[in-house]
Amino acid sequence: MADQDSRPIGVFDSGIGGLTVLKELALQFPHESFLYVGDTARLPYGSKSPQTIRKYSEQIIQFLEKQNVKAIVIACNTASSQVPEREIDGLPIYNVIEPGSQRALELSSGKRIGVLATRATVNSQAYTHKIHALDPQAQVFDQACPLFVPLAEEGWDADPVTNLIVFRYLSPLLQNHIDTLILGCTHYPILKNSIARVTGSSIELVDSGEAIAQWLSRDFKSGRLGPNKSGEPRRIDIMTTDSSAHFTEMAQRILKPAKADQYAVVDV
Amino acid sequence: MADQDSRPIGVFDSGIGGLTVLKELALQFPHESFLYVGDTARLPYGSKSPQTIRKYSEQIIQFLEKQNVKAIVIACNTASSQVPEREIDGLPIYNVIEPGSQRALELSSGKRIGVLATRATVNSQAYTHKIHALDPQAQVFDQACPLFVPLAEEGWDADPVTNLIVFRYLSPLLQNHIDTLILGCTHYPILKNSIARVTGSSIELVDSGEAIAQWLSRDFKSGRLGPNKSGEPRRIDIMTTDSSAHFTEMAQRILKPAKADQYAVVDV
């Protein structure tokens, strides 16, 4: 494909969670521009039905297509569990399920893989199906964690209450002797310190941002994606479907050391 | 107004919280029919902006008008903080802010009133303004509790983790020596046992369901609302904007001993 492509990469999530992915991509690809959409007027997706999640996701994909992006990253595990990876007229749409599954299998010594996710992602069994498609021998143990998103949004990321809730959710997985743990919601890396405290150093943690960055890197190398060689400084634009001072404050914290050029509110 | 009116009373909330109000109304008015709408496809409202909350609320009010209800109860404090009480062509629309404020002032001995609510309700200052309008001498201390809704939705209503979080949120109010506490979100009565354990018996708790039931009772007596004297058994219909087995399960638990005749999914 194109030798050079200065168009931005579109990234979306229901809210702030996808910013953990944006941060990773912004750091790994310092010349690429990004256009982020957080569907904050309708968040969270994790408790909604498959039909509703698909409807909202397709609306945002259409919105990003109109913004002339060169690729779309679904930086939300719940949406990724409902929207397949595909290509629309040469525009690649990536989700985070396959990259995360593959990375977990690479890291896992005993193929006992835990998945922490929203209720919707757990119900979809998207990780279990994908991991089994890649390695039928692997064992998958999943756990819905409905309190993690609000804990991350509240900013209680280094807090005894959070440690206690993490311990509660992780106990069944630890009893199943997992050796690798997928943080199957893009909010969860915000709580990584609390999670790592409970898992200890013998369990590998997989986060969606690192996993998808590896995939994009491969597609830049293969030429599926053209790099930005315009010489202009790259831009990071963040759009939300609802206005909120709290969002901007949290976004700045999560993105550090990366920085957004603009925050705007849009209708999708 | 009408001596007899067999039409249902419309009640709405963003999700399951308003069911604590529906339960109270169903028990206090055993001959009245109710039509409940839970906007589960777009919940929660508590973290959204005033414009978005107003837009969603007005859509549901229009939907309920078309269903030919005889009154509408906004059983959501966040929506109540943005949508005024009013009458549309003889159809009364009640919110829960004034009933709760008045009830708190009736119960309060020292006029030191605490308010627990969502971030949006706290930002609106709706309770503070209403209480001061009714009694300029009263002192109001508010606290946003973003984790209460997910704790209630998770069903952790008698749990040490919940007690700990309740204690965290309530501490500043207790230090201010409140004598009365408004549960300013219709989800919070689900956590009433944990809250009462922290407040002890010397602090009066005000919940929206009891407060609005008192108001409707007054309007039935004055003739503003006509009672159902059709002789037919009353109906309770529950509609949500998204489908969820978890909702139905939680709804049955919250409504007990009242019972819904039907659960359905609608577009508003």
Boltz contact constraints between the chains, C-beta under 6 A:
constraints:
  - contact:
      token1: [A, 41]
      token2: [B, 52]
      max_distance: 6.0
  - contact:
      token1: [A, 42]
      token2: [B, 42]
      max_distance: 6.0
  - contact:
      token1: [A, 48]
      token2: [B, 242]
      max_distance: 6.0
  - contact:
      token1: [A, 49]
      token2: [B, 242]
      max_distance: 6.0
  - contact:
      token1: [A, 49]
      token2: [B, 243]
      max_distance: 6.0
  - contact:
      token1: [A, 52]
      token2: [B, 41]
      max_distance: 6.0
  - contact:
      token1: [A, 52]
      token2: [B, 242]
      max_distance: 6.0
  - contact:
      token1: [A, 146]
      token2: [B, 150]
      max_distance: 6.0
  - contact:
      token1: [A, 146]
      token2: [B, 154]
      max_distance: 6.0
  - contact:
      token1: [A, 147]
      token2: [B, 150]
      max_distance: 6.0
  - contact:
      token1: [A, 150]
      token2: [B, 146]
      max_distance: 6.0
  - contact:
      token1: [A, 150]
      token2: [B, 147]
      max_distance: 6.0
  - contact:
      token1: [A, 150]
      token2: [B, 150]
      max_distance: 6.0
  - contact:
      token1: [A, 154]
      token2: [B, 146]
      max_distance: 6.0
  - contact:
      token1: [A, 161]
      token2: [B, 164]
      max_distance: 6.0
  - contact:
      token1: [A, 161]
      token2: [B, 165]
      max_distance: 6.0
  - contact:
      token1: [A, 164]
      token2: [B, 161]
      max_distance: 6.0
  - contact:
      token1: [A, 165]
      token2: [B, 161]
      max_distance: 6.0
  - contact:
      token1: [A, 242]
      token2: [B, 48]
      max_distance: 6.0
  - contact:
      token1: [A, 242]
      token2: [B, 49]
      max_distance: 6.0
  - contact:
      token1: [A, 242]
      token2: [B, 52]
      max_distance: 6.0
  - contact:
      token1: [A, 243]
      token2: [B, 49]
      max_distance: 6.0
